[in-house]
Amino acid sequence: MMSSSALATFAGRIRRVPLSVIVVSVILVVIVAMAVFAPWIAPQDPNKQALLARLKPPGYVYRGITYLLGTDDLGRDLLSRTLYGAGVSLSVAVLSVVVSTLVGVSLGMIAGWFRGWVETVIMRLVDIMMSIPAVLLAVLTVAVLGPGFFKLVLVLGLTRWPRYTRVAYAQTLQVSGLPFIKASELAGAGAARILFHHILPNIAGPLLIVATSEFGLMILMESGLSFLGLGIQPPSSSWGSIMSVGRQYIERAWWIVAVPGAFLFLLVFSVNVLGDWLRDQLDPRSRSR
């Protein structure tokens, strides 16, 4: 049981959180829960076809089955496909952020610590990568490697690492001159221990802000590539691939595009609002303003 003082402290912290942050957090939790529990809450198999019930509007009843969000061009339940698509889209986004974070942060800390020619090579590579539009680079890479879940994760992760590298590099330069880092060097700590046990925990805040903003971008990029037919392939569903099918029937079956599009908007909007709030909490300059 929590004491009365602990409850009062917790309630005070909750009151200081803006209502908009609470609302988007609830939306985010709901969408994540939909993705995680899709196999248990989806009313039907997402790939089950009913050709006589194709392109039916929300609320349509066929053979005793109610299609709450309508059906697609093959008579598949749009609600079930949207629930499963949430899991695919979120999985791609999370894994892509993990890949880009591991690559970008490691290179940034190495460049900031070792300096010299290592710094020059890594940062010039970053400049080259950032001069190429990420979407164009992702499209070209997927077109060469071919579509697929893990290929998509790899492509998205390896096109967005330069932003992490720049932030990690700048933060490492600042932290590496602090007294406790010098003390660790004098105590005989190796470069790997200093980087990952001392520097990384002290630069995690700015990196978390970058990861939050990149998460929303990864969702949009995955949806865009799937919409173009370069991402998740049938019969698997993602929000982008569902909308890609729906664009052919948008005049007579608008719900095929509207339903996953609405979920995509809510998810990206919630992540961005939450990311802005985290930035304000972790950045002293933002708090002072």
Secondary structure as GFF3:
##gff-version 3
##sequence-region A 1 289
A	DSSP	alpha_helix	4	16	.	.	.	ID=ss1
A	DSSP	alpha_helix	19	36	.	.	.	ID=ss2
A	DSSP	alpha_helix	38	41	.	.	.	ID=ss3
A	DSSP	three_ten_helix	51	53	.	.	.	ID=ss4
A	DSSP	beta_strand	60	62	.	.	.	ID=ss5
A	DSSP	beta_strand	65	67	.	.	.	ID=ss6
A	DSSP	alpha_helix	78	114	.	.	.	ID=ss7
A	DSSP	alpha_helix	116	131	.	.	.	ID=ss8
A	DSSP	alpha_helix	134	145	.	.	.	ID=ss9
A	DSSP	alpha_helix	149	159	.	.	.	ID=ss10
A	DSSP	alpha_helix	161	175	.	.	.	ID=ss11
A	DSSP	alpha_helix	179	186	.	.	.	ID=ss12
A	DSSP	alpha_helix	191	193	.	.	.	ID=ss13
A	DSSP	pi_helix	194	199	.	.	.	ID=ss14
A	DSSP	alpha_helix	200	227	.	.	.	ID=ss15
A	DSSP	alpha_helix	239	246	.	.	.	ID=ss16
A	DSSP	three_ten_helix	247	249	.	.	.	ID=ss17
A	DSSP	alpha_helix	255	282	.	.	.	ID=ss18
A	DSSP	alpha_helix	284	288	.	.	.	ID=ss19
###
